[in-house]
Amino acid sequence: MLDIRSLSCLELETYMRERGLPEFRGRQLFKWLWKNRITSVQEVTEFSKELREQLAQHLLIYNLEQVSRKISVDGTIKWAFRLRDSLIVETVLIPEKDHSTLCISSQAGCAMGCAFCLTGKMGFFRNLDPSEIAGQALAVLRDITVAKPPRNIVFMGMGEPLANFENLLKAIEILTSDLGLNFSQRRITVSTCGIVPNIIELGRRSSAGLAISLHATTNTQRDRLMPINKAYPIETLLNACRDFNLPARRRITFEYLLLKGINDAPEDARRLSALLRGIPSKINLIPFNECPEIPFSEPERDSVLRFQEILKELNNTVIIRKSKGRDISAACGQLFYDRHDKKISGKDLTGCLSCS
Ligand code: SF4
């Protein structure tokens, strides 16, 4: 059966038209799905009983099943959701002063194999479909314990969003529809480890913001940390950033995970600044969150501050990203192995949230 949460408003209109029904029924159904948050076609009271029954024979509404929710001392919330094939994905809500940011997963597992990432080590299970991607936002909005609904969405959860490109674009279309959840495209950021062809395509086909997980300043370093660099080395990646169709007054975010003794030397800071010259950019420094499974260490606070200082002196916009939700393994860059979730899923799969 067709999961209609994976269809855009336009596709639902087409679906109705092809069955001899008026197109506006598609718009109505889309609105009921995303604004009224129905869980079954039978709840669409705007439709006649006959129409509801007719549609229910062919259409399915798949609802993510919440299997756990953890709340950090700093207010960060992490949900684990079960997909229809029992895989688990995780979603994190990060509270800010006047709003909150939702961190969404785009794949179950990941094929990119970044050396600092546990999900990378676990391998790839499958792409999430649009309903499972956008459905994470819906599931969070449905949770009545959320005090500050999300204003921003970042694709920095499990998986590489640009490796699930068409489903990502469809999910963004659904999330930003004014008949649906009505998020602003300007408040959506897609983070990538550097799949160059799809970076260019993303700029052409959406106005979402771009974040690049750079994490190194030489190809030798980056080859070691991120295998994608062998296909798209730093120069190719940064040229794609220069060509990216950046909306006015926006900048590309460069995420830089600081790993002690690997990429945190003063010369790395100077090289980073030189690499980004000419690209409207801001840099997020993320001191590595240590975990036993990954053989890297967090740099001393002094060397993190020195790294930031050098970048500032070279006129870069740079912040040190505060790690939120560390106590519940939800912080960005925090690599964890959640045995509880493993038990629930029955598979060696857990959230990554390290794709910064
Ligand atoms: S850091 Fe991101 S791209 Fe790299 S393996 Fe982890 S989830 Fe995949």
Boltz pocket constraint, residues with backbone or C-beta under 6 A from the ligand:
constraints:
  - pocket:
      binder: B
      contacts: [[A, 109], [A, 110], [A, 111], [A, 112], [A, 113], [A, 114], [A, 117], [A, 118], [A, 119], [A, 120], [A, 121], [A, 157], [A, 158], [A, 159], [A, 160], [A, 193], [A, 352], [A, 354], [A, 355], [A, 356]]
      max_distance: 6.0
